[in-house]
Amino acid sequence: MKPPFAHKLEHHPAVLEDQAQQAANAQLRLADKITDFAGLMPFVASPAAPTTTSDG
């Protein structure tokens, strides 16, 4: 079921033009797919082990 305001949401003509250009350009489509894939990857942070030296 669509929200009651869904029919009122429209993109600006400049946004629609940009989307059409991106859809027409194979290089931009590939870049979008790479970006989408990268956005799905969880952020992995490896904790740095503390490095201390002790002079015995």
ROFILUM-330512 format. One record per atom (N, C-alpha, C): atom name; residue in one letter; x, y, z. Coordinates in nm, 2 decimals, padded with zeros to 4 digits. Each point is the difference from the previous one (the first is absolute). Example, Ala and Ser with C-alpha at 12.3 -4.5 7.8 and 13.67 -1.06 7.14 Angstrom:
! residues 2
  at  aa       x       y       z
   N   a   01.32  -00.57   00.78
  CA   a  -00.09   00.12   00.00
   C   a   00.09   00.12   00.00
   N   s  -00.04   00.11  -00.07
  CA   s   00.09   00.11   00.00
   C   s  -00.08   00.11   00.08
//
This chain:
! residues 56
  at  aa       x       y       z
   N   m   00.08  -00.12   00.00
  CA   m  -00.08   00.12   00.00
   C   m   00.09   00.12   00.00
   N   k  -00.03   00.10  -00.09
  CA   k   00.08   00.12  -00.01
   C   k  -00.05   00.10   00.11
   N   p   00.10   00.07   00.05
  CA   p  -00.04   00.11   00.09
   C   p  -00.09   00.10  -00.07
   N   p  -00.09   00.07   00.07
  CA   p  -00.09   00.09  -00.06
   C   p   00.07   00.12  -00.07
   N   f   00.13   00.03   00.04
  CA   f   00.07   00.11  -00.06
   C   f   00.09  -00.04  -00.12
   N   a   00.00  -00.13  -00.03
  CA   a   00.09  -00.05  -00.10
   C   a  -00.02   00.06  -00.14
   N   h  -00.13   00.03  -00.03
  CA   h  -00.03   00.06  -00.13
   C   h   00.05   00.14  -00.02
   N   k   00.03   00.07   00.11
  CA   k   00.05   00.13   00.00
   C   k   00.15   00.02  -00.01
   N   l   00.07  -00.11   00.02
  CA   l   00.15   00.00   00.00
   C   l   00.04   00.00  -00.15
   N   e   00.07   00.11  -00.04
  CA   e   00.05   00.01  -00.13
   C   e   00.14   00.05   00.00
   N   h   00.09  -00.05  -00.09
  CA   h   00.13   00.05   00.00
   C   h   00.01   00.13  -00.08
   N   h   00.10   00.08   00.03
  CA   h   00.03   00.12  -00.08
   C   h   00.04  -00.04  -00.14
   N   p  -00.03   00.08  -00.10
  CA   p   00.03  -00.04  -00.14
   C   p   00.15  -00.02  -00.02
   N   a   00.09   00.07   00.08
  CA   a   00.14  -00.02  -00.01
   C   a   00.04  -00.13   00.05
   N   v  -00.07  -00.05   00.10
  CA   v   00.03  -00.14   00.05
   C   v  -00.04  -00.10  -00.10
   N   l  -00.11   00.02  -00.06
  CA   l  -00.05  -00.10  -00.10
   C   l   00.09   00.00  -00.12
   N   e   00.05   00.11  -00.04
  CA   e   00.10   00.01  -00.11
   C   e   00.13  -00.07   00.03
   N   d   00.05   00.02   00.12
  CA   d   00.12  -00.07   00.05
   C   d  -00.02  -00.15   00.00
   N   q  -00.11  -00.04   00.05
  CA   q  -00.03  -00.15   00.00
   C   q  -00.01  -00.06  -00.14
   N   a  -00.05   00.08  -00.09
  CA   a  -00.01  -00.05  -00.14
   C   a   00.14  -00.01  -00.06
   N   q   00.08   00.10   00.03
  CA   q   00.14   00.00  -00.06
   C   q   00.08  -00.12   00.06
   N   q  -00.02  -00.02   00.13
  CA   q   00.08  -00.11   00.06
   C   q  -00.05  -00.14  -00.05
   N   a  -00.13  -00.01  -00.02
  CA   a  -00.05  -00.13  -00.06
   C   a   00.05  -00.02  -00.14
   N   a   00.03   00.11  -00.07
  CA   a   00.04  -00.02  -00.14
   C   a   00.15  -00.02  -00.01
   N   n   00.08   00.03   00.10
  CA   n   00.14  -00.02   00.00
   C   n   00.05  -00.12   00.07
   N   a   00.06  -00.09  -00.08
  CA   a   00.04  -00.13   00.06
   C   a   00.10   00.01   00.11
   N   q   00.09   00.10  -00.01
  CA   q   00.11   00.02   00.10
   C   q  -00.07   00.04   00.13
   N   l  -00.09   00.09  -00.01
  CA   l  -00.07   00.05   00.12
   C   l  -00.09  -00.11   00.07
   N   r  -00.06  -00.09  -00.09
  CA   r  -00.08  -00.11   00.06
   C   r   00.10  -00.09   00.07
   N   l   00.12  -00.03  -00.05
  CA   l   00.09  -00.09   00.07
   C   l   00.04   00.06   00.13
   N   a   00.03   00.13   00.00
  CA   a   00.04   00.07   00.12
   C   a  -00.11  -00.01   00.10
   N   d  -00.12   00.02  -00.04
  CA   d  -00.12  -00.01   00.09
   C   d   00.00  -00.14   00.07
   N   k   00.02  -00.10  -00.09
  CA   k  -00.01  -00.14   00.06
   C   k   00.12  -00.02   00.10
   N   i   00.12   00.05  -00.03
  CA   i   00.11  -00.02   00.09
   C   i  -00.03   00.08   00.13
   N   t  -00.06   00.12  -00.01
  CA   t  -00.03   00.07   00.12
   C   t  -00.11  -00.07   00.08
   N   d  -00.10  -00.05  -00.07
  CA   d  -00.11  -00.08   00.07
   C   d   00.06  -00.12   00.08
   N   f   00.09  -00.07  -00.07
  CA   f   00.07  -00.12   00.06
   C   f   00.08   00.04   00.13
   N   a   00.07   00.11  -00.02
  CA   a   00.09   00.05   00.11
   C   a  -00.09   00.04   00.12
   N   g  -00.12   00.06  -00.03
  CA   g  -00.08   00.04   00.11
   C   g  -00.06  -00.12   00.07
   N   l   00.00  -00.12  -00.06
  CA   l  -00.06  -00.11   00.07
   C   l   00.10  -00.07   00.09
   N   m   00.13   00.03  -00.02
  CA   m   00.10  -00.06   00.08
   C   m   00.01   00.06   00.14
   N   p   00.00  -00.09   00.10
  CA   p   00.00   00.06   00.14
   C   p   00.14   00.06   00.02
   N   f   00.00   00.10   00.08
  CA   f   00.13   00.07   00.04
   C   f   00.07  -00.09   00.09
   N   v   00.12  -00.03  -00.03
  CA   v   00.09  -00.09   00.08
   C   v   00.12   00.08   00.05
   N   a   00.00   00.01   00.13
  CA   a   00.11   00.07   00.06
   C   a   00.09  -00.10   00.08
   N   s   00.12  -00.01  -00.03
  CA   s   00.09  -00.09   00.07
   C   s   00.06   00.08   00.11
   N   p  -00.02  -00.04   00.12
  CA   p   00.06   00.07   00.11
   C   p   00.15  -00.01   00.00
   N   a   00.07   00.11   00.03
  CA   a   00.14   00.00   00.00
   C   a   00.05  -00.05   00.14
   N   a   00.09  -00.09  -00.01
  CA   a   00.05  -00.06   00.13
   C   a   00.09   00.11   00.06
   N   p  -00.01   00.02   00.13
  CA   p   00.09   00.10   00.06
   C   p   00.14  -00.05   00.00
   N   t   00.09   00.09  -00.04
  CA   t   00.14  -00.04  -00.01
   C   t   00.07   00.07   00.11
   N   t   00.05  -00.07   00.09
  CA   t   00.08   00.06   00.11
   C   t   00.13  -00.07   00.01
   N   t   00.10   00.07   00.03
  CA   t   00.13  -00.07   00.03
   C   t   00.04   00.02   00.14
   N   s   00.05  -00.10   00.06
  CA   s   00.04   00.01   00.14
   C   s   00.15  -00.02   00.00
   N   d   00.07   00.08   00.07
  CA   d   00.14  -00.01   00.01
   C   d   00.03  -00.06   00.13
   N   g  -00.03  -00.13   00.01
  CA   g   00.02  -00.09   00.11
   C   g   00.05   00.03   00.12
//
